Amino acid sequence: MRLSLIMTVAALALSGCVVQNPGMAPMPMPTSPPAPAPDAAIRSSARVIINREMAAKVSGYNIAPFTDCVMANASPSELANITTSSDPQSAVAVIVSRPATGQCIANAAAAGRGQA
């Protein structure tokens, strides 16, 4: 009698461990939506500062293409440096002094004058 009682209790205890649907995959864990990249905020802030610096140096032109040239030729760390620097003029000047940036700005200026 005791043995049958122990076997019944053991069977009931183990029945909770049986997989109910052996052919089904486990449910995926819910994930949170991705946070916006901090790079987007840095790029936006850097663009505002570069626009301001380019407007101070260049007059008579639409400065948006010039800003695009600087943004395209700057590394993410340089853009972050522009946003935190106490002297953003120097940081922008370093990027503008590069041959690729200078060529891009020259092409943008020529296109602005209708000489592309």
N, C-alpha and C positions, 0 to 999 in steps of 0.2 A: 504494500500500500504506500509506504513511504517512497519507494523508488518511482512509482507511477506519478506521485505528486511532484517529486523533484524533476522528473522528465517533462511534465506538463508545464511547470514554471519555467524551465530552461527553454522549452519550445516557444512559449509566449514571449520570453525575453529576447530570444534570437529572431523572432518574426519581425520585430521592428527594424532589424538590420538588413533585411532583404530589399534589394533594389526593386522598386515597383515597376518601372518601365525600362528593362535592360537595353532596348534598342534606341532609346532617345538620348540625345546629347544633353549635357547639363546646360542650364539656363545661363546666358552670359551675364556678367556683372554689369550693372548700370555704370556708365561713365559720365563724368561731368563734361560740359562743352569746353572746348579749348579756350584758354584765356587769350586776349589779343596780344600780339607780339610787342614787346617793348621797343623793338626796332622801329615800328610804325610811329610811335610817339617821338622817338629820337629824330627820325627823318623829318617829321613835320616841324619840330622845333628848329632843327638845323636849317630847313628850307626858309623859315621866317628870318632867321639871322643872316643867312647868305643873301637873301633878297635885300635886306637892309644894307648890307655891306656893298653889294653890287650897285645899288641905287646911289650910294654915296660916291662911288668911283666913276660910274658911267652915266652920262646924261644924254637924252635924245634918242634912246633906244628902248624897246620893250626888253626889260631885263629878265623876263621869264626864261627865254632860251639860254641865257648866260648862266642863270641859276641851275638849270637842268644840266649844263655841262659840268659845273662844279660838283653837283650831286652825283653825277655818273662817274666822276673820276676820284671821288673820295671813298675811303674805306669806312666801314661801320664804326671803327674806333675813332677815326678822324671826325666823323659826324658827331659822335658822342662828345668828343673833345671840344668841338665848336659850341655845343650847347652848354657846356660847363665852364668854358674858359673865361677868364677875366679879360682876355685880349683876343676876341674872335677875329679881329682884322688880320692878325698874324697867321692864324690858322687857315683862314680863307686864302690869304696871299700865298701860302705854301702850296696849296692845291692849284691855284690859278697859275703859278709859275711852272707847272709841269708842261712839257711839250704837248701831250695829248689834250690837256685842258685848254691850252692856248690855241691849238688848232681847232678844237671844237668851238671855242668862242669866236675865232676868226670866221669860221664857216657860218655861224649863227649871225654874226654882224653883216656878212656879205648877203646872206639871205634876207636880212632885215632891210637892206638897201636895195634889194631886188637884183643882186648880182650873183646869185647862187649858180 
